[in-house]
Amino acid sequence: MTASRRRILLVACCLAGGVLGYIPGGTGDFHHQEAVITLESSVPVETQLFYDNGRGFNENDSIKKVVYQPNTPVVLDFELSGPNLAALRFDPSRSPATIKFHEIILKYQDEKPFAVPLDSLKAANNIKSVHYDGKVLTVETTEEAVDPILYLTQLGPAPRSKPFVIIVRVLTGAVMALGMALLIVWVYRNCLNSAELNA
């Protein structure tokens, strides 16, 4: 193998290693995210949590949970998917109801759970009244409520991709590929030497 070909092989392996080093680590950007909402409703209701990962609010990026027993606190656990969390919208019912929120906790991978301030929820549609007594947030929907909407305006320390993490991944992949390339060249040269000695 000529010197120029060895250089080309080393460069190609480093570039390929840099790309391959980032791709497996890239899955780390898809952080585990979870929203845990403790509430009680005056009537059985179907709730729906929408999460925006940069594509806006849509049905595909939403989870429905049903509250069957009225006037009893229940814990609704929503497992969220996607790389980053840009916004949250909670539809507490599809019919007239009084909803009492006791707690909303957002959990992010490798981050301390974030307790959403209940008085930070913003009513946007079909909401008759919102009252916070310092502990419980009471939301009453309108009589004609078909799509009540609440926005969570504070999401806490949602993880974001960091440039230096990407750089480390690429460099790690490149170094590993360089080592493999050097090993391939060494084995190749030894095979040639052995062939020449046996000739």
FENRAVEN-V524771 format. One record per helix or strand of 3 or more residues. SS is the DSSP state (H for helix, E for strand). FROM is the first residue (numbers start at 1). LEN is the number of residues. If there is no record, write none. Layout:
# FENRAVEN-V524771
ss:from:len
SS:FROM:LEN
SS:FROM:LEN
This chain:
# FENRAVEN-V524771
ss:from:len
H:3:27
E:33:9
E:45:8
H:59:3
E:62:6
E:74:7
E:87:5
E:98:11
H:118:3
E:121:5
E:127:6
E:137:5
E:149:4
H:163:36
